Amino acid sequence: MLKEDNILVFDKFEKKDENNNYVPSYIDLFISNENTSNNMPEEEKDFVDLCKETTFVHNTFLKRAFNSAPVSEEVSEEYSTLVQEELENIAENDESQKIIDQLNYKYVKYSLGKDTQLFVRLNLEGYAPNSQGEPEEVMAKCFTEADLAMDMRGKLVTNKGALITLESKNNLSKICKWLCQAQLSDIKEIKLGFVSRQNPNDSKKQQLLAVDSYTINELTNILSFKPKECWAVMQYFINQLSQHQNDFYALVKVPFKPNVKLYHIPDEQ
């Protein structure tokens, strides 16, 4: 973070490997089952691989969702096969610097009050025609299943609402982040894909089971999400940094504890 008088710039720390290639952090990756330890890998390398897999699936779905392939509640066998083939191709050509697909971005202005204005960078994922036939910005996200314990296939047939509730329990932070992004972009609709491994022991074989459309208001009500409350932490950090001198600072999350530490980094370092 950089503080210059009344301007604060928040960014992430970029890590590079020995070949000077960018190494994605957990901020870049989609985390799976972030709120539960059930059936999760014990080794960090295996956990990182699971995050990479989840990110591959999401980015492939996003690429296909706004292509010429149809996105509807009924997923054609041809469309599912196309997504599966692309997932396999990505998995077989794993390069860390290519995990994060090239996306379009936009900047929006958001007010936290008369004294605080935010300029936030957001993903611009795509457009779909609204009821009047005019293009309207929408989001495309997906839920993934690696161990098949959630029985995504069965719940999609018998009780889709229970599946959404279970996902909100296991990945609440991720879904609330989506809703926060939708709020900033004034997005009204989200396309949700449901993707599962064909075999729990093979991360390269993925199958798109269904695609459903939800309004942002529907998901907000299901999760009891309150948009205004999500900015309280941001406002706290802004207030804290405003009391310090102009310079560089770093926010560091304490592992396995609900704590964040603020470090001052002198300019000469």
N, C-alpha and C positions, 0 to 999 in steps of 0.2 A: 504494500500500500504506500502511496505517496501523498504527503500533505504539503500543499502550497497555499498558505493563507486560508482562504475560505473554500478552496477546492480540494477534494479528496478523490483519489483514484484507486479503485479496488481492482486487483488483477490476481491471477494465480501464478505460482512459482513454476517455471518451466524447467523440466529435468531432461538431460540429454545423455545418451549412452557414449561408449568409447568412440563410436563412429560419427559423433555429433548429430545423431538422429534424435528427433523429439520422442520422448517416452511418455505415453499417455498416463495421467494420474487417475485416481479414483474419481476426481471431479469430472473427467472426460468420459469415464465408462459408466455404463448402466449396471447398477448393482442389483443382484438377484437375492430375494429373501433377506433384505437388510435388517428386518426386525425380529428375525427368528434364527436360532442356531440349529434347528432340526435339519438333519441330512445335509449339513454344510461341510465343505472340505476343512480338514484340520490344518493342512499346510497352506501357507500364504500363496505359494506358486499356483496351487490347484485352485485357490479362490480367485486369483487374478485371471486364470484361464477361464473360469466360469463367467467372470465379468466381461472378458473379451468376447466370449460366445454370445452373451446376452446383447452386447453392443453390436456384434455382427448381425444378429437376427433383426434387431431394431432397425439398423441402417439399411438392410436389404429390404425390409418391409416398407420403409419410408420411400426408398427409391422406386419400388414397384407401385406403391399406392398412388403416386402422382405421375405414373407413366400411362401408356395407352391401355394397360391391363385394367379390367374392371375392378372397382372396389364396391362391394355391396354385401348385403347380409348373406347371400348365397355365393359361396366361393366355388368357382368352377374348378374341375379337376386339372384343366390345362394351366390355369393361373397358379394353383397350388404347386404343380410340377415345376413351373418356371421359377418360382421362389425357392423351391427346394434345390434345384440345380444351381442357382446362384449362391445359395448358402454353402453348398458343398464346395463350389469353386473358391469362395472367399476363405473357407476354413483350410483348404489345401494350400493356399498361398498366403499364409499368415505373415504379415510384416507389420511390426508395431506402429511404425509411422503412418500406416495406411488404415489403421483401425477406425479413425474418425473420418468419415466421409466429408468431402467438401460440401458445405452447406451455404445457403444464402443467409445473410444477416441483415438486420435493420436496427436502428436505434430509436427508442421512444423516450419521451419525457414523462416523468411521473412525479407528482407532488406529494411530499410527506407532511406538508404544512406550509405556511407562508414563508418560513425561513429555510426550508430544505427542498431542493429540486434534484431529482435523480435523472440521469441519462443512462439507460440500460440497453445493452446489446442483446438481441433476441434472435432465435432461429426463425427464418421465414420458410415454412415447409411446403406450402402449396395452396392452391385455390380450388374451389368446387362451386358449381352454380347453386344459387339459393332458390327459394320458391318463385322468385320473379325472373329466374334465368340469368341473373347477374353474378359475376364472379365474386366469391366471398372467401376470405382467408379461413382455412381450417387446419387442424392439427392431425397428425397421424402417429399413433403410438401403439405399442403392443406389449402384451403380457406373455411371458415365456415360462415353460415348464421343463426342468432338466431331469428330475428323478421320477416323474410320473406319479408321485405320491398324492398330488393334489387331485388327480383324476380329472384333468381338464376336459377330456373328451366326454366323459359321463355327465359332468356338471353342465356342459354346454347344451346338452339335450334335456336334462331333467330340471336343473335349477340354475339358470345363468346368474340370477341375483346373488345367490350364495357364493358364486365364483368371484364376483366383483367384491363382495364383502371380505372374502378370504384374501384377495389380492391387496385390499386396502389395509388389512391387518399385517400382512407380511412386508408390504412395500409402501407404507403410508407416506414417508418422506418424499419418495420419488413421485408419487401421484400428486401430492400437494404442490410439488415443484411444477408439474405440468399445469395444474390449475392456476398457479400464480402466473406462469407464462401466458396462459390464455387470457387472464385478467388484463395483463399489460398490453396485449395485442388486440384486446376487444374481440376475441374469437368466441363464436357461439356454438361451434360443433367440433367434436373430436371423433376420429375414426380409430376404433380399437381393434387390433388384430390379436388373435389367440394362436400362439405357436408352441408346439411341443416336440420333443425328441421322439422319433419313431422307436428308438431303442434307448433305454436309460443309460447304457454304457457307451453310446456312440454319439459324440457331440456334432458329428458332421452330417447326420441324417435328421433333418428338421422337417416338420410338416405344418403348413398353415391350415388350421382347423376351421376358422371362421373369421369374418370381419363384421363388426357391428358399429352402428352410429349412435352416439350419445350427445345430448346437449350438455354444455358446461354446467348449466343449472342443475341438471339431473345428478351429475357426479358430485357437485358441490353439496347438494342435499343429502346424498347417500353418505358422504364422509363428514358431514357437519363442518365443512370447511368454512372458515371465516377469513376472507381475504385481508381485511384490515389488520388482523392480529399477526399475520405473517411478517409484517414490517417492523414489529417491535424490536426484534434483535438487531436489525439493520440500523434502526434509529439509535439504539444503545451504543453500537460501535461508532456511529457518527459523532455522538455526543462525547464519547471518551476521547476519540482522536482530536476533536476540536480543542481539547484542553492541552494538547501537546505542541511542541515546537515543530517548525517545518523540517521534514526529513522523511526517510524511508522507515517503514514499520512492517512487521510480519505477524500475522495471526496464525497460531499453530494449535491444531486440535490435539488434546492429550489423548493418547490411545486408551481405549476401553474405559474412559471416564467422561462424564458430561461436562468437561472443562475445556476452555479455550484460553490460551495465553497470548498476550500482546508483547512483542519484542521490538525494541528500538534498534534500528540498524544505521549506524553513522554513515554519512555519505562517502567517506573515504574507504569504507569496506564494501 
